Amino acid sequence: MDLLTAFGVVALTFMMLMYALESRGRGVVLAFAAGCALSSAYGFLSNAWPFGVVEAVWTVIALRRYQTTRGR
């Protein structure tokens, strides 16, 4: 496994874990947004630009959800 593939596995695993834990609070929503941004970077770095674009859109959606979510 090369370094880029390892980065992708870690980024996607982190993103999915944060998605599963999203109901635990506002900070986890922000962490999910960071995971989406990392996954987007992986998509662009691996020349899978459609994946990178979709993950960038999810980053924006998650950041909006972070802004509108009240603290718990």
C-alpha positions in Angstrom: 0.0 0.0 0.0 1.5 3.3 -1.0 1.3 6.5 1.1 -1.5 8.1 -0.9 -3.7 5.0 -0.5 -3.0 4.9 3.2 -4.0 8.5 3.5 -7.2 7.8 1.7 -8.1 4.8 3.9 -7.4 6.9 7.1 -9.4 9.9 5.8 -12.4 7.9 4.7 -12.4 5.8 7.9 -12.3 9.0 10.0 -15.1 10.6 8.0 -17.3 7.6 8.3 -16.6 7.3 12.1 -17.5 11.0 12.6 -20.7 10.5 10.6 -21.7 7.6 12.8 -21.0 9.7 15.9 -22.5 13.0 14.6 -25.4 12.9 17.1 -23.0 13.3 20.0 -22.6 17.0 19.5 -21.6 20.0 17.5 -17.9 19.3 17.6 -18.3 15.9 15.9 -20.2 17.6 13.1 -17.2 19.9 12.6 -14.9 16.8 12.7 -17.1 15.2 10.1 -16.6 18.3 7.9 -12.8 18.0 8.4 -13.1 14.3 7.4 -15.0 15.3 4.2 -12.3 17.9 3.4 -9.6 15.3 3.9 -11.5 12.8 1.7 -11.9 15.5 -1.0 -8.1 16.2 -0.9 -7.6 12.4 -1.4 -9.9 12.4 -4.4 -8.1 15.2 -6.1 -4.6 13.8 -5.2 -5.5 10.4 -6.6 -6.9 12.0 -9.8 -10.4 11.0 -9.0 -11.7 14.5 -9.4 -15.5 13.6 -9.4 -15.0 12.1 -6.0 -13.0 15.1 -4.8 -15.8 17.5 -6.0 -18.6 15.4 -4.3 -16.6 15.4 -1.0 -16.0 19.1 -1.3 -19.7 19.6 -1.6 -20.2 17.4 1.5 -17.7 19.6 3.3 -19.8 22.7 2.6 -23.0 20.9 3.7 -21.4 19.7 6.9 -20.0 23.2 7.7 -23.5 24.6 7.2 -24.9 22.0 9.5 -22.2 22.9 12.1 -23.2 26.6 11.9 -26.9 25.8 12.4 -26.5 23.2 15.1 -27.0 24.4 18.6 -24.5 23.3 21.2 -25.4 20.5 23.6 
